[in-house]
Amino acid sequence: MAGGRSLVRLDPVHRGERIEVWQARAYSVPVDPLLPLEQMMEPYTAVATVTIDAGTAYVQGMHGKMSRAIMRSFRARLRAIGVSRIRWQRQRERGVKQVEQEA
C-alpha cells in the first residue's frame, strides 16, 4: 500500500488466498499509515472491519463518523489495494441496511 499521509489507515488482520480482513481507522487529521499501529498517538474518529473478496470490500461494525474527506481517503486506500466495489452493512433502528457503491 502506498505511503504518504492519509485520513485513513488500513491494518491487515488476515490475508488469505482469497479473503482478506482489514481493520480501518479514520482520523480527523492526516496520519502516516506506515507508522506501526503501536506508535499511533492520534485518536481515531471511526473504526470498522473490512472484509475483501474478489475486489469487493464488505464494511461492517463501524463505530464513529466519517466526514466526506475521510470517505474520499477511505475509497482511495481501498482502490490502492485493488477494491472496485464497497458494500456497507449498517445497523439501523428499523433493521440492517445494505448500501453498495463504487470504490
Helices and strands as residue ranges (DSSP letters): E 6-15, E 19-31, G 37-39, E 44-53, E 56-64, H 68-80, E 85-92, E 95-102
